[in-house]
Amino acid sequence: MAEEMVDIVDDNNKFIRKATRKEMRQKALLHKCAIVIIVNEKKFLVQKRQESKDIHPGKWDIGMGETVRSGESFEAAAIRGLAEEFGITGVSKIQLMRGTNFALKYRSEQDNANYKAYELLHSRNVNPQPEEIDEIKFLVAEDVKKIISAGQFTPTGEIAFNKYLETKNEHALR
């Protein structure tokens, strides 16, 4: 199987060059990722990442995060990730784009990514992939905040969750 390729980008998601996923991780090169915040009756799906993950192993995360492959759109990566990690199929690009969505950036010595986050209202079963996910829970916002306060959440998950709440509150005030 060929190594997974990703697009290395600048701050504005302008393509710079292609790199292998391995090189991107080793050098913490700036790339694109999609996040899907999965909500079921005001409860958020949180997942505990497997210890074998290459970044933030054993930490809790909000919904699903997926590295965008070379030439792939944020929406296509989100749809692929939902199917691969949770067995959620039948989600369309239009559905993601019409719901709550926002961009965010994360920079660290370990990981540098430009994210696009989407909301998915989902009430059916999820089937987490055991190679990727150790455990899932549906939690109300206050319980997610407790995990974050305990330092058991991924930094990007924390940023995405807080930005989601802020975005939803802004829309509620309109």
Rosetta blueprint (number, residue, H / E / L):
1 M L
2 A L
3 E L
4 E L
5 M E
6 V E
7 D E
8 I E
9 V E
10 D L
11 D L
12 N L
13 N L
14 K L
15 F E
16 I E
17 R E
18 K E
19 A E
20 T E
21 R H
22 K H
23 E H
24 M H
25 R H
26 Q H
27 K H
28 A L
29 L L
30 L L
31 H E
32 K E
33 C E
34 A E
35 I E
36 V E
37 I E
38 I E
39 V E
40 N E
41 E L
42 K L
43 K E
44 F E
45 L E
46 V E
47 Q E
48 K E
49 R E
50 Q L
51 E L
52 S L
53 K L
54 D L
55 I L
56 H L
57 P L
58 G L
59 K L
60 W E
61 D E
62 I E
63 G L
64 M E
65 G E
66 E E
67 T E
68 V L
69 R E
70 S L
71 G L
72 E L
73 S L
74 F H
75 E H
76 A H
77 A H
78 A H
79 I H
80 R H
81 G H
82 L H
83 A H
84 E H
85 E H
86 F H
87 G L
88 I L
89 T L
90 G L
91 V L
92 S L
93 K H
94 I H
95 Q H
96 L H
97 M H
98 R H
99 G L
100 T L
101 N E
102 F E
103 A E
104 L E
105 K E
106 Y E
107 R E
108 S L
109 E L
110 Q L
111 D L
112 N E
113 A E
114 N E
115 Y E
116 K E
117 A E
118 Y E
119 E E
120 L E
121 L E
122 H L
123 S L
124 R L
125 N L
126 V L
127 N L
128 P L
129 Q L
130 P L
131 E L
132 E L
133 I E
134 D E
135 E E
136 I E
137 K E
138 F E
139 L E
140 V L
141 A H
142 E H
143 D H
144 V H
145 K H
146 K H
147 I H
148 I H
149 S H
150 A L
151 G L
152 Q L
153 F E
154 T L
155 P H
156 T H
157 G H
158 E H
159 I H
160 A H
161 F H
162 N H
163 K H
164 Y H
165 L H
166 E H
167 T H
168 K H
169 N H
170 E H
171 H H
172 A H
173 L H
174 R L
